[in-house]
Amino acid sequence: MLTVNKLIPQGRGLAAVLLKRASSVELDWDTRQKSRFDATDSQGRALGVFLPRGSVVRGGDVLVAEDGSLVRVLAAPQS
């Protein structure tokens, strides 16, 4: 399991080419409002997300894994 403990809001400061190469993870609102959760990215890697308490992940944010890889967050459509 790959550990994620850093969040870059809306990918600010990152080059567009890095964001295009990054894997993605689609999360619903119930998951995005938690600071600790497990997920699987588009490459099939298991992610363990451990963010500071009170953190909210939004669509367009970028998570940074312990190995330096980037994971774009996509907000899942909800009714």
C-alpha positions as CSV (number, residue, x, y, z in Angstrom):
1,M,0.0,0.0,0.0
2,L,1.3,3.4,-1.0
3,T,1.0,6.1,1.7
4,V,-0.3,9.6,0.8
5,N,0.1,12.4,3.4
6,K,0.3,15.5,1.3
7,L,-2.4,17.5,-0.5
8,I,-1.8,20.2,-3.1
9,P,-5.0,22.2,-3.5
10,Q,-6.0,22.3,-7.2
11,G,-2.5,21.3,-8.2
12,R,-1.2,24.8,-7.7
13,G,2.4,25.3,-8.8
14,L,2.6,22.1,-10.8
15,A,3.3,22.0,-14.5
16,A,0.4,20.9,-16.7
17,V,2.5,18.1,-18.2
18,L,3.0,16.6,-14.7
19,L,-0.7,16.6,-14.1
20,K,-1.4,14.9,-17.4
21,R,1.0,12.1,-16.5
22,A,-0.4,11.6,-13.0
23,S,-2.7,8.8,-12.2
24,S,-6.2,9.6,-10.9
25,V,-8.6,8.5,-8.3
26,E,-12.4,9.1,-8.3
27,L,-13.9,9.7,-4.9
28,D,-17.4,10.5,-3.8
29,W,-18.2,13.3,-1.3
30,D,-18.5,10.9,1.7
31,T,-14.9,9.8,1.2
32,R,-13.5,13.2,0.2
33,Q,-14.6,14.7,3.5
34,K,-12.6,12.2,5.6
35,S,-9.0,12.8,6.4
36,R,-8.1,9.1,6.5
37,F,-9.3,6.6,3.9
38,D,-8.2,3.9,1.5
39,A,-8.6,4.1,-2.3
40,T,-7.3,2.5,-5.5
41,D,-6.0,4.8,-8.3
42,S,-6.3,4.4,-12.1
43,Q,-3.1,2.3,-12.2
44,G,-4.5,-0.2,-9.7
45,R,-2.3,0.9,-6.8
46,A,-3.7,0.7,-3.3
47,L,-3.5,4.1,-1.6
48,G,-3.7,4.8,2.1
49,V,-4.5,8.5,2.6
50,F,-3.5,10.1,5.9
51,L,-4.1,13.8,5.8
52,P,-4.3,16.3,8.8
53,R,-7.6,16.2,10.7
54,G,-10.2,18.5,9.2
55,S,-8.8,18.2,5.7
56,V,-11.3,18.1,2.8
57,V,-10.3,16.8,-0.5
58,R,-11.9,18.5,-3.5
59,G,-12.1,17.6,-7.2
60,G,-9.0,18.9,-8.9
61,D,-6.8,18.5,-5.9
62,V,-3.5,16.5,-6.2
63,L,-2.3,14.0,-3.7
64,V,1.4,13.3,-3.3
65,A,2.4,9.7,-2.4
66,E,5.4,8.8,-0.3
67,D,7.4,7.8,-3.5
68,G,6.8,11.3,-5.0
69,S,4.1,10.2,-7.5
70,L,1.1,12.4,-8.1
71,V,-2.5,11.4,-8.0
72,R,-5.3,13.7,-9.3
73,V,-8.6,13.6,-7.5
74,L,-11.8,13.4,-9.5
75,A,-15.1,14.1,-7.8
76,A,-17.5,11.3,-8.5
77,P,-20.9,12.3,-9.8
78,Q,-23.7,12.0,-7.2
79,S,-27.4,12.5,-7.3
